[in-house]
Amino acid sequence: MKNLRKIERKSLKEVYGAGPVPIVPCNCFCFINDVQQWSPCNRYCPGGVIPGVEPGNDPKCNYTLPS
């Protein structure tokens, strides 16, 4: 255990075992009390507001909000 090191995100596709480690497709945010905070992309922000998507995400960034 003493020779462990953190795996870089770009190396995650090379991890084998139960399957590849999925990469989060989007980085989203909500404004809560006028402060921008990270938020999961598949959940509404407080008040039912759709979360914003951070610039620089993959153009294929796709997520489904609950109905």
N, CA, C, O and CB atoms as a CASP TS submission, in Angstrom:
PFRMAT TS
TARGET T0000
AUTHOR 0000-0000-0000
METHOD Language model
MODEL 1
PARENT N/A
ATOM      1  N   MET     1       0.817  -1.200   0.000  1.00  0.00           N
ATOM      2  CA  MET     1       0.000   0.000   0.000  1.00  0.00           C
ATOM      3  C   MET     1       0.861   1.265   0.000  1.00  0.00           C
ATOM      4  O   MET     1       0.373   2.330  -0.378  1.00  0.00           O
ATOM      5  CB  MET     1      -0.930  -0.002   1.204  1.00  0.00           C
ATOM      6  N   LYS     2       2.112   1.178   0.408  1.00  0.00           N
ATOM      7  CA  LYS     2       2.921   2.383   0.494  1.00  0.00           C
ATOM      8  C   LYS     2       3.394   2.882  -0.869  1.00  0.00           C
ATOM      9  O   LYS     2       3.878   4.009  -0.972  1.00  0.00           O
ATOM     10  CB  LYS     2       4.107   2.132   1.377  1.00  0.00           C
ATOM     11  N   ASN     3       3.263   2.066  -1.916  1.00  0.00           N
ATOM     12  CA  ASN     3       3.698   2.475  -3.252  1.00  0.00           C
ATOM     13  C   ASN     3       2.538   2.925  -4.133  1.00  0.00           C
ATOM     14  O   ASN     3       2.664   2.948  -5.358  1.00  0.00           O
ATOM     15  CB  ASN     3       4.432   1.337  -3.925  1.00  0.00           C
ATOM     16  N   LEU     4       1.417   3.281  -3.525  1.00  0.00           N
ATOM     17  CA  LEU     4       0.251   3.721  -4.293  1.00  0.00           C
ATOM     18  C   LEU     4       0.455   5.123  -4.825  1.00  0.00           C
ATOM     19  O   LEU     4       1.151   5.935  -4.215  1.00  0.00           O
ATOM     20  CB  LEU     4      -1.013   3.665  -3.438  1.00  0.00           C
ATOM     21  N   ARG     5      -0.158   5.403  -5.971  1.00  0.00           N
ATOM     22  CA  ARG     5      -0.145   6.764  -6.499  1.00  0.00           C
ATOM     23  C   ARG     5      -1.484   7.038  -7.165  1.00  0.00           C
ATOM     24  O   ARG     5      -2.146   6.119  -7.646  1.00  0.00           O
ATOM     25  CB  ARG     5       1.030   6.972  -7.501  1.00  0.00           C
ATOM     26  N   LYS     6      -1.866   8.266  -7.192  1.00  0.00           N
ATOM     27  CA  LYS     6      -3.144   8.674  -7.764  1.00  0.00           C
ATOM     28  C   LYS     6      -3.097   8.526  -9.281  1.00  0.00           C
ATOM     29  O   LYS     6      -2.106   8.885  -9.917  1.00  0.00           O
ATOM     30  CB  LYS     6      -3.485  10.131  -7.367  1.00  0.00           C
ATOM     31  N   ILE     7      -4.180   7.991  -9.858  1.00  0.00           N
ATOM     32  CA  ILE     7      -4.277   7.828 -11.308  1.00  0.00           C
ATOM     33  C   ILE     7      -4.772   9.131 -11.910  1.00  0.00           C
ATOM     34  O   ILE     7      -5.744   9.713 -11.430  1.00  0.00           O
ATOM     35  CB  ILE     7      -5.223   6.646 -11.684  1.00  0.00           C
ATOM     36  N   GLU     8      -4.101   9.590 -12.965  1.00  0.00           N
ATOM     37  CA  GLU     8      -4.537  10.802 -13.658  1.00  0.00           C
ATOM     38  C   GLU     8      -5.810  10.506 -14.441  1.00  0.00           C
ATOM     39  O   GLU     8      -6.007   9.384 -14.907  1.00  0.00           O
ATOM     40  CB  GLU     8      -3.424  11.335 -14.603  1.00  0.00           C
ATOM     41  N   ARG     9      -6.675  11.509 -14.588  1.00  0.00           N
ATOM     42  CA  ARG     9      -7.939  11.322 -15.294  1.00  0.00           C
ATOM     43  C   ARG     9      -7.721  10.782 -16.702  1.00  0.00           C
ATOM     44  O   ARG     9      -8.474   9.918 -17.151  1.00  0.00           O
ATOM     45  CB  ARG     9      -8.705  12.635 -15.357  1.00  0.00           C
ATOM     46  N   LYS    10      -6.706  11.274 -17.406  1.00  0.00           N
ATOM     47  CA  LYS    10      -6.487  10.823 -18.781  1.00  0.00           C
ATOM     48  C   LYS    10      -6.051   9.364 -18.839  1.00  0.00           C
ATOM     49  O   LYS    10      -6.107   8.748 -19.903  1.00  0.00           O
ATOM     50  CB  LYS    10      -5.445  11.698 -19.460  1.00  0.00           C
ATOM     51  N   SER    11      -5.618   8.800 -17.712  1.00  0.00           N
ATOM     52  CA  SER    11      -5.205   7.397 -17.671  1.00  0.00           C
ATOM     53  C   SER    11      -6.340   6.466 -17.264  1.00  0.00           C
ATOM     54  O   SER    11      -6.175   5.247 -17.307  1.00  0.00           O
ATOM     55  CB  SER    11      -4.046   7.227 -16.716  1.00  0.00           C
ATOM     56  N   LEU    12      -7.485   7.011 -16.872  1.00  0.00           N
ATOM     57  CA  LEU    12      -8.584   6.173 -16.402  1.00  0.00           C
ATOM     58  C   LEU    12      -9.066   5.199 -17.468  1.00  0.00           C
ATOM     59  O   LEU    12      -9.535   4.111 -17.136  1.00  0.00           O
ATOM     60  CB  LEU    12      -9.736   7.038 -15.948  1.00  0.00           C
ATOM     61  N   LYS    13      -8.960   5.569 -18.749  1.00  0.00           N
ATOM     62  CA  LYS    13      -9.425   4.673 -19.812  1.00  0.00           C
ATOM     63  C   LYS    13      -8.573   3.411 -19.889  1.00  0.00           C
ATOM     64  O   LYS    13      -8.965   2.449 -20.550  1.00  0.00           O
ATOM     65  CB  LYS    13      -9.407   5.395 -21.162  1.00  0.00           C
ATOM     66  N   GLU    14      -7.429   3.392 -19.233  1.00  0.00           N
ATOM     67  CA  GLU    14      -6.552   2.230 -19.245  1.00  0.00           C
ATOM     68  C   GLU    14      -6.767   1.328 -18.030  1.00  0.00           C
ATOM     69  O   GLU    14      -6.070   0.324 -17.882  1.00  0.00           O
ATOM     70  CB  GLU    14      -5.110   2.677 -19.304  1.00  0.00           C
ATOM     71  N   VAL    15      -7.721   1.669 -17.160  1.00  0.00           N
ATOM     72  CA  VAL    15      -7.989   0.870 -15.972  1.00  0.00           C
ATOM     73  C   VAL    15      -8.833  -0.334 -16.380  1.00  0.00           C
ATOM     74  O   VAL    15      -9.845  -0.187 -17.066  1.00  0.00           O
ATOM     75  CB  VAL    15      -8.709   1.715 -14.871  1.00  0.00           C
ATOM     76  N   TYR    16      -8.415  -1.517 -15.958  1.00  0.00           N
ATOM     77  CA  TYR    16      -9.146  -2.739 -16.282  1.00  0.00           C
ATOM     78  C   TYR    16      -9.665  -3.367 -15.006  1.00  0.00           C
ATOM     79  O   TYR    16      -9.160  -3.094 -13.917  1.00  0.00           O
ATOM     80  CB  TYR    16      -8.253  -3.735 -17.055  1.00  0.00           C
ATOM     81  N   GLY    17     -10.669  -4.203 -15.143  1.00  0.00           N
ATOM     82  CA  GLY    17     -11.268  -4.870 -13.995  1.00  0.00           C
ATOM     83  C   GLY    17     -12.726  -5.088 -14.305  1.00  0.00           C
ATOM     84  O   GLY    17     -13.062  -5.830 -15.227  1.00  0.00           O
ATOM     85  N   ALA    18     -13.600  -4.450 -13.545  1.00  0.00           N
ATOM     86  CA  ALA    18     -15.034  -4.593 -13.769  1.00  0.00           C
ATOM     87  C   ALA    18     -15.481  -3.845 -15.011  1.00  0.00           C
ATOM     88  O   ALA    18     -16.606  -4.041 -15.469  1.00  0.00           O
ATOM     89  CB  ALA    18     -15.807  -4.099 -12.563  1.00  0.00           C
ATOM     90  N   GLY    19     -14.649  -3.013 -15.557  1.00  0.00           N
ATOM     91  CA  GLY    19     -14.996  -2.237 -16.743  1.00  0.00           C
ATOM     92  C   GLY    19     -14.338  -0.885 -16.660  1.00  0.00           C
ATOM     93  O   GLY    19     -13.753  -0.539 -15.634  1.00  0.00           O
ATOM     94  N   PRO    20     -14.425  -0.113 -17.729  1.00  0.00           N
ATOM     95  CA  PRO    20     -13.802   1.211 -17.707  1.00  0.00           C
ATOM     96  C   PRO    20     -14.478   2.127 -16.697  1.00  0.00           C
ATOM     97  O   PRO    20     -15.677   2.011 -16.440  1.00  0.00           O
ATOM     98  CB  PRO    20     -13.849   1.842 -19.095  1.00  0.00           C
ATOM     99  N   VAL    21     -13.713   3.020 -16.141  1.00  0.00           N
ATOM    100  CA  VAL    21     -14.257   3.998 -15.201  1.00  0.00           C
ATOM    101  C   VAL    21     -14.908   5.105 -16.013  1.00  0.00           C
ATOM    102  O   VAL    21     -14.227   5.761 -16.801  1.00  0.00           O
ATOM    103  CB  VAL    21     -13.145   4.569 -14.247  1.00  0.00           C
ATOM    104  N   PRO    22     -16.215   5.335 -15.844  1.00  0.00           N
ATOM    105  CA  PRO    22     -16.871   6.362 -16.651  1.00  0.00           C
ATOM    106  C   PRO    22     -16.383   7.760 -16.275  1.00  0.00           C
ATOM    107  O   PRO    22     -16.188   8.061 -15.097  1.00  0.00           O
ATOM    108  CB  PRO    22     -18.391   6.275 -16.487  1.00  0.00           C
ATOM    109  N   ILE    23     -16.191   8.595 -17.269  1.00  0.00           N
ATOM    110  CA  ILE    23     -15.807   9.981 -17.044  1.00  0.00           C
ATOM    111  C   ILE    23     -17.078  10.818 -16.996  1.00  0.00           C
ATOM    112  O   ILE    23     -17.966  10.655 -17.832  1.00  0.00           O
ATOM    113  CB  ILE    23     -14.832  10.492 -18.154  1.00  0.00           C
ATOM    114  N   VAL    24     -17.163  11.700 -16.035  1.00  0.00           N
ATOM    115  CA  VAL    24     -18.338  12.561 -15.921  1.00  0.00           C
ATOM    116  C   VAL    24     -18.429  13.408 -17.183  1.00  0.00           C
ATOM    117  O   VAL    24     -17.471  14.103 -17.522  1.00  0.00           O
ATOM    118  CB  VAL    24     -18.267  13.462 -14.640  1.00  0.00           C
ATOM    119  N   PRO    25     -19.570  13.366 -17.892  1.00  0.00           N
ATOM    120  CA  PRO    25     -19.648  14.051 -19.178  1.00  0.00           C
ATOM    121  C   PRO    25     -19.741  15.569 -19.084  1.00  0.00           C
ATOM    122  O   PRO    25     -19.389  16.259 -20.041  1.00  0.00           O
ATOM    123  CB  PRO    25     -20.819  13.545 -19.929  1.00  0.00           C
ATOM    124  N   CYS    26     -20.195  16.100 -17.983  1.00  0.00           N
ATOM    125  CA  CYS    26     -20.431  17.541 -17.908  1.00  0.00           C
ATOM    126  C   CYS    26     -20.048  18.080 -16.528  1.00  0.00           C
ATOM    127  O   CYS    26     -20.084  17.358 -15.531  1.00  0.00           O
ATOM    128  CB  CYS    26     -21.907  17.861 -18.216  1.00  0.00           C
ATOM    129  N   ASN    27     -19.690  19.332 -16.493  1.00  0.00           N
ATOM    130  CA  ASN    27     -19.527  20.061 -15.236  1.00  0.00           C
ATOM    131  C   ASN    27     -20.592  21.140 -15.222  1.00  0.00           C
ATOM    132  O   ASN    27     -20.628  22.005 -16.097  1.00  0.00           O
ATOM    133  CB  ASN    27     -18.073  20.673 -15.084  1.00  0.00           C
ATOM    134  N   CYS    28     -21.453  21.084 -14.229  1.00  0.00           N
ATOM    135  CA  CYS    28     -22.564  22.037 -14.152  1.00  0.00           C
ATOM    136  C   CYS    28     -22.506  22.829 -12.846  1.00  0.00           C
ATOM    137  O   CYS    28     -21.751  22.499 -11.932  1.00  0.00           O
ATOM    138  CB  CYS    28     -23.917  21.302 -14.270  1.00  0.00           C
ATOM    139  N   PHE    29     -23.318  23.875 -12.785  1.00  0.00           N
ATOM    140  CA  PHE    29     -23.317  24.733 -11.603  1.00  0.00           C
ATOM    141  C   PHE    29     -24.694  25.333 -11.380  1.00  0.00           C
ATOM    142  O   PHE    29     -25.530  25.393 -12.281  1.00  0.00           O
ATOM    143  CB  PHE    29     -22.271  25.846 -11.740  1.00  0.00           C
ATOM    144  N   CYS    30     -24.897  25.773 -10.147  1.00  0.00           N
ATOM    145  CA  CYS    30     -26.090  26.520  -9.751  1.00  0.00           C
ATOM    146  C   CYS    30     -25.623  27.771  -9.018  1.00  0.00           C
ATOM    147  O   CYS    30     -24.532  27.803  -8.450  1.00  0.00           O
ATOM    148  CB  CYS    30     -27.052  25.651  -8.850  1.00  0.00           C
ATOM    149  N   PHE    31     -26.458  28.790  -9.040  1.00  0.00           N
ATOM    150  CA  PHE    31     -26.222  29.956  -8.200  1.00  0.00           C
ATOM    151  C   PHE    31     -27.102  29.804  -6.969  1.00  0.00           C
ATOM    152  O   PHE    31     -28.329  29.784  -7.069  1.00  0.00           O
ATOM    153  CB  PHE    31     -26.522  31.301  -8.966  1.00  0.00           C
ATOM    154  N   ILE    32     -26.463  29.698  -5.804  1.00  0.00           N
ATOM    155  CA  ILE    32     -27.179  29.570  -4.544  1.00  0.00           C
ATOM    156  C   ILE    32     -26.769  30.753  -3.683  1.00  0.00           C
ATOM    157  O   ILE    32     -25.604  30.890  -3.311  1.00  0.00           O
ATOM    158  CB  ILE    32     -26.875  28.199  -3.831  1.00  0.00           C
ATOM    159  N   ASN    33     -27.740  31.608  -3.368  1.00  0.00           N
ATOM    160  CA  ASN    33     -27.469  32.859  -2.636  1.00  0.00           C
ATOM    161  C   ASN    33     -26.405  33.688  -3.354  1.00  0.00           C
ATOM    162  O   ASN    33     -25.478  34.196  -2.724  1.00  0.00           O
ATOM    163  CB  ASN    33     -27.014  32.555  -1.187  1.00  0.00           C
ATOM    164  N   ASP    34     -26.541  33.821  -4.662  1.00  0.00           N
ATOM    165  CA  ASP    34     -25.635  34.605  -5.515  1.00  0.00           C
ATOM    166  C   ASP    34     -24.209  34.065  -5.547  1.00  0.00           C
ATOM    167  O   ASP    34     -23.291  34.782  -5.947  1.00  0.00           O
ATOM    168  CB  ASP    34     -25.607  36.033  -5.045  1.00  0.00           C
ATOM    169  N   VAL    35     -24.006  32.813  -5.135  1.00  0.00           N
ATOM    170  CA  VAL    35     -22.688  32.182  -5.178  1.00  0.00           C
ATOM    171  C   VAL    35     -22.759  31.005  -6.141  1.00  0.00           C
ATOM    172  O   VAL    35     -23.622  30.138  -6.005  1.00  0.00           O
ATOM    173  CB  VAL    35     -22.226  31.719  -3.752  1.00  0.00           C
ATOM    174  N   GLN    36     -21.845  30.974  -7.120  1.00  0.00           N
ATOM    175  CA  GLN    36     -21.818  29.870  -8.069  1.00  0.00           C
ATOM    176  C   GLN    36     -21.234  28.641  -7.384  1.00  0.00           C
ATOM    177  O   GLN    36     -20.131  28.689  -6.841  1.00  0.00           O
ATOM    178  CB  GLN    36     -20.997  30.241  -9.335  1.00  0.00           C
ATOM    179  N   GLN    37     -21.990  27.527  -7.413  1.00  0.00           N
ATOM    180  CA  GLN    37     -21.548  26.294  -6.776  1.00  0.00           C
ATOM    181  C   GLN    37     -21.704  25.134  -7.740  1.00  0.00           C
ATOM    182  O   GLN    37     -22.631  25.119  -8.551  1.00  0.00           O
ATOM    183  CB  GLN    37     -22.337  26.029  -5.481  1.00  0.00           C
ATOM    184  N   TRP    38     -20.792  24.148  -7.660  1.00  0.00           N
ATOM    185  CA  TRP    38     -20.899  22.962  -8.493  1.00  0.00           C
ATOM    186  C   TRP    38     -22.214  22.264  -8.198  1.00  0.00           C
ATOM    187  O   TRP    38     -22.687  22.267  -7.061  1.00  0.00           O
ATOM    188  CB  TRP    38     -19.707  22.008  -8.261  1.00  0.00           C
ATOM    189  N   SER    39     -22.806  21.665  -9.229  1.00  0.00           N
ATOM    190  CA  SER    39     -24.052  20.939  -9.074  1.00  0.00           C
ATOM    191  C   SER    39     -24.066  19.772 -10.042  1.00  0.00           C
ATOM    192  O   SER    39     -23.504  19.883 -11.132  1.00  0.00           O
ATOM    193  CB  SER    39     -25.268  21.862  -9.304  1.00  0.00           C
ATOM    194  N   PRO    40     -24.693  18.650  -9.682  1.00  0.00           N
ATOM    195  CA  PRO    40     -24.835  17.573 -10.648  1.00  0.00           C
ATOM    196  C   PRO    40     -25.692  18.052 -11.814  1.00  0.00           C
ATOM    197  O   PRO    40     -26.654  18.794 -11.618  1.00  0.00           O
ATOM    198  CB  PRO    40     -25.455  16.316  -9.988  1.00  0.00           C
ATOM    199  N   CYS    41     -25.349  17.634 -13.008  1.00  0.00           N
ATOM    200  CA  CYS    41     -26.063  18.108 -14.197  1.00  0.00           C
ATOM    201  C   CYS    41     -27.458  17.508 -14.327  1.00  0.00           C
ATOM    202  O   CYS    41     -28.303  18.059 -15.033  1.00  0.00           O
ATOM    203  CB  CYS    41     -25.263  17.791 -15.437  1.00  0.00           C
ATOM    204  N   ASN    42     -27.711  16.385 -13.654  1.00  0.00           N
ATOM    205  CA  ASN    42     -29.006  15.722 -13.807  1.00  0.00           C
ATOM    206  C   ASN    42     -29.975  16.054 -12.678  1.00  0.00           C
ATOM    207  O   ASN    42     -30.935  15.318 -12.449  1.00  0.00           O
ATOM    208  CB  ASN    42     -28.812  14.228 -13.879  1.00  0.00           C
ATOM    209  N   ARG    43     -29.733  17.152 -11.975  1.00  0.00           N
ATOM    210  CA  ARG    43     -30.652  17.607 -10.917  1.00  0.00           C
ATOM    211  C   ARG    43     -30.922  19.090 -11.084  1.00  0.00           C
ATOM    212  O   ARG    43     -30.055  19.854 -11.509  1.00  0.00           O
ATOM    213  CB  ARG    43     -30.070  17.319  -9.503  1.00  0.00           C
ATOM    214  N   TYR    44     -32.137  19.483 -10.743  1.00  0.00           N
ATOM    215  CA  TYR    44     -32.479  20.899 -10.798  1.00  0.00           C
ATOM    216  C   TYR    44     -31.806  21.654  -9.654  1.00  0.00           C
ATOM    217  O   TYR    44     -31.549  21.095  -8.587  1.00  0.00           O
ATOM    218  CB  TYR    44     -34.007  21.089 -10.742  1.00  0.00           C
ATOM    219  N   CYS    45     -31.532  22.904  -9.890  1.00  0.00           N
ATOM    220  CA  CYS    45     -31.030  23.790  -8.839  1.00  0.00           C
ATOM    221  C   CYS    45     -32.196  24.166  -7.929  1.00  0.00           C
ATOM    222  O   CYS    45     -33.350  23.927  -8.284  1.00  0.00           O
ATOM    223  CB  CYS    45     -30.353  25.071  -9.447  1.00  0.00           C
ATOM    224  N   PRO    46     -31.917  24.749  -6.762  1.00  0.00           N
ATOM    225  CA  PRO    46     -33.002  25.201  -5.893  1.00  0.00           C
ATOM    226  C   PRO    46     -33.981  26.096  -6.655  1.00  0.00           C
ATOM    227  O   PRO    46     -33.576  26.936  -7.458  1.00  0.00           O
ATOM    228  CB  PRO    46     -32.435  25.950  -4.679  1.00  0.00           C
ATOM    229  N   GLY    47     -35.252  25.904  -6.393  1.00  0.00           N
ATOM    230  CA  GLY    47     -36.281  26.684  -7.071  1.00  0.00           C
ATOM    231  C   GLY    47     -36.657  26.111  -8.430  1.00  0.00           C
ATOM    232  O   GLY    47     -37.409  26.738  -9.176  1.00  0.00           O
ATOM    233  N   GLY    48     -36.140  24.917  -8.769  1.00  0.00           N
ATOM    234  CA  GLY    48     -36.482  24.288 -10.040  1.00  0.00           C
ATOM    235  C   GLY    48     -35.755  24.860 -11.240  1.00  0.00           C
ATOM    236  O   GLY    48     -36.191  24.667 -12.375  1.00  0.00           O
ATOM    237  N   VAL    49     -34.653  25.562 -11.009  1.00  0.00           N
ATOM    238  CA  VAL    49     -33.885  26.181 -12.090  1.00  0.00           C
ATOM    239  C   VAL    49     -32.979  25.130 -12.733  1.00  0.00           C
ATOM    240  O   VAL    49     -32.381  24.312 -12.035  1.00  0.00           O
ATOM    241  CB  VAL    49     -33.044  27.384 -11.559  1.00  0.00           C
ATOM    242  N   ILE    50     -32.878  25.155 -14.068  1.00  0.00           N
ATOM    243  CA  ILE    50     -31.998  24.243 -14.789  1.00  0.00           C
ATOM    244  C   ILE    50     -30.554  24.664 -14.537  1.00  0.00           C
ATOM    245  O   ILE    50     -30.241  25.851 -14.631  1.00  0.00           O
ATOM    246  CB  ILE    50     -32.323  24.234 -16.319  1.00  0.00           C
ATOM    247  N   PRO    51     -29.657  23.714 -14.216  1.00  0.00           N
ATOM    248  CA  PRO    51     -28.267  24.079 -13.938  1.00  0.00           C
ATOM    249  C   PRO    51     -27.551  24.600 -15.174  1.00  0.00           C
ATOM    250  O   PRO    51     -27.867  24.205 -16.296  1.00  0.00           O
ATOM    251  CB  PRO    51     -27.517  22.888 -13.382  1.00  0.00           C
ATOM    252  N   GLY    52     -26.587  25.486 -14.962  1.00  0.00           N
ATOM    253  CA  GLY    52     -25.753  25.978 -16.050  1.00  0.00           C
ATOM    254  C   GLY    52     -24.640  24.982 -16.339  1.00  0.00           C
ATOM    255  O   GLY    52     -24.245  24.218 -15.458  1.00  0.00           O
ATOM    256  N   VAL    53     -24.132  24.985 -17.568  1.00  0.00           N
ATOM    257  CA  VAL    53     -23.046  24.091 -17.963  1.00  0.00           C
ATOM    258  C   VAL    53     -21.768  24.915 -18.069  1.00  0.00           C
ATOM    259  O   VAL    53     -21.740  25.952 -18.731  1.00  0.00           O
ATOM    260  CB  VAL    53     -23.364  23.365 -19.318  1.00  0.00           C
ATOM    261  N   GLU    54     -20.718  24.446 -17.413  1.00  0.00           N
ATOM    262  CA  GLU    54     -19.440  25.156 -17.419  1.00  0.00           C
ATOM    263  C   GLU    54     -18.872  25.259 -18.831  1.00  0.00           C
ATOM    264  O   GLU    54     -18.997  24.315 -19.611  1.00  0.00           O
ATOM    265  CB  GLU    54     -18.438  24.454 -16.502  1.00  0.00           C
ATOM    266  N   PRO    55     -18.251  26.389 -19.176  1.00  0.00           N
ATOM    267  CA  PRO    55     -17.595  26.490 -20.481  1.00  0.00           C
ATOM    268  C   PRO    55     -16.435  25.500 -20.563  1.00  0.00           C
ATOM    269  O   PRO    55     -15.812  25.170 -19.554  1.00  0.00           O
ATOM    270  CB  PRO    55     -17.092  27.933 -20.730  1.00  0.00           C
ATOM    271  N   GLY    56     -16.157  25.036 -21.769  1.00  0.00           N
ATOM    272  CA  GLY    56     -15.058  24.106 -21.973  1.00  0.00           C
ATOM    273  C   GLY    56     -15.461  22.651 -21.916  1.00  0.00           C
ATOM    274  O   GLY    56     -14.614  21.773 -22.080  1.00  0.00           O
ATOM    275  N   ASN    57     -16.752  22.365 -21.686  1.00  0.00           N
ATOM    276  CA  ASN    57     -17.207  20.981 -21.711  1.00  0.00           C
ATOM    277  C   ASN    57     -17.216  20.462 -23.139  1.00  0.00           C
ATOM    278  O   ASN    57     -17.261  21.234 -24.096  1.00  0.00           O
ATOM    279  CB  ASN    57     -18.604  20.853 -21.083  1.00  0.00           C
ATOM    280  N   ASP    58     -17.173  19.157 -23.266  1.00  0.00           N
ATOM    281  CA  ASP    58     -17.265  18.513 -24.570  1.00  0.00           C
ATOM    282  C   ASP    58     -18.581  18.931 -25.225  1.00  0.00           C
ATOM    283  O   ASP    58     -19.614  18.951 -24.555  1.00  0.00           O
ATOM    284  CB  ASP    58     -17.168  16.957 -24.441  1.00  0.00           C
ATOM    285  N   PRO    59     -18.569  19.265 -26.522  1.00  0.00           N
ATOM    286  CA  PRO    59     -19.819  19.651 -27.192  1.00  0.00           C
ATOM    287  C   PRO    59     -20.877  18.556 -27.149  1.00  0.00           C
ATOM    288  O   PRO    59     -22.065  18.840 -27.307  1.00  0.00           O
ATOM    289  CB  PRO    59     -19.539  20.019 -28.632  1.00  0.00           C
ATOM    290  N   LYS    60     -20.467  17.318 -26.939  1.00  0.00           N
ATOM    291  CA  LYS    60     -21.415  16.207 -26.870  1.00  0.00           C
ATOM    292  C   LYS    60     -21.938  16.008 -25.451  1.00  0.00           C
ATOM    293  O   LYS    60     -22.610  15.014 -25.176  1.00  0.00           O
ATOM    294  CB  LYS    60     -20.760  14.921 -27.370  1.00  0.00           C
ATOM    295  N   CYS    61     -21.639  16.936 -24.552  1.00  0.00           N
ATOM    296  CA  CYS    61     -22.109  16.868 -23.174  1.00  0.00           C
ATOM    297  C   CYS    61     -23.620  16.678 -23.202  1.00  0.00           C
ATOM    298  O   CYS    61     -24.338  17.494 -23.780  1.00  0.00           O
ATOM    299  CB  CYS    61     -21.712  18.153 -22.368  1.00  0.00           C
ATOM    300  N   ASN    62     -24.100  15.622 -22.590  1.00  0.00           N
ATOM    301  CA  ASN    62     -25.523  15.310 -22.657  1.00  0.00           C
ATOM    302  C   ASN    62     -25.970  14.772 -21.304  1.00  0.00           C
ATOM    303  O   ASN    62     -25.281  13.947 -20.703  1.00  0.00           O
ATOM    304  CB  ASN    62     -25.821  14.285 -23.791  1.00  0.00           C
ATOM    305  N   TYR    63     -27.078  15.217 -20.840  1.00  0.00           N
ATOM    306  CA  TYR    63     -27.644  14.705 -19.609  1.00  0.00           C
ATOM    307  C   TYR    63     -29.147  14.887 -19.657  1.00  0.00           C
ATOM    308  O   TYR    63     -29.657  15.720 -20.406  1.00  0.00           O
ATOM    309  CB  TYR    63     -27.038  15.411 -18.375  1.00  0.00           C
ATOM    310  N   THR    64     -29.854  14.106 -18.858  1.00  0.00           N
ATOM    311  CA  THR    64     -31.310  14.151 -18.836  1.00  0.00           C
ATOM    312  C   THR    64     -31.764  14.583 -17.452  1.00  0.00           C
ATOM    313  O   THR    64     -31.394  13.975 -16.447  1.00  0.00           O
ATOM    314  CB  THR    64     -31.921  12.774 -19.217  1.00  0.00           C
ATOM    315  N   LEU    65     -32.558  15.624 -17.408  1.00  0.00           N
ATOM    316  CA  LEU    65     -33.132  16.065 -16.136  1.00  0.00           C
ATOM    317  C   LEU    65     -34.367  15.230 -15.830  1.00  0.00           C
ATOM    318  O   LEU    65     -35.029  14.764 -16.758  1.00  0.00           O
ATOM    319  CB  LEU    65     -33.487  17.580 -16.175  1.00  0.00           C
ATOM    320  N   PRO    66     -34.698  15.028 -14.557  1.00  0.00           N
ATOM    321  CA  PRO    66     -35.899  14.261 -14.222  1.00  0.00           C
ATOM    322  C   PRO    66     -37.152  14.955 -14.732  1.00  0.00           C
ATOM    323  O   PRO    66     -37.215  16.183 -14.804  1.00  0.00           O
ATOM    324  CB  PRO    66     -35.997  14.051 -12.711  1.00  0.00           C
ATOM    325  N   SER    67     -38.137  14.157 -15.080  1.00  0.00           N
ATOM    326  CA  SER    67     -39.408  14.704 -15.610  1.00  0.00           C
ATOM    327  C   SER    67     -40.242  15.315 -14.521  1.00  0.00           C
ATOM    328  O   SER    67     -41.334  15.817 -14.788  1.00  0.00           O
ATOM    329  CB  SER    67     -40.214  13.620 -16.312  1.00  0.00           C
TER
END
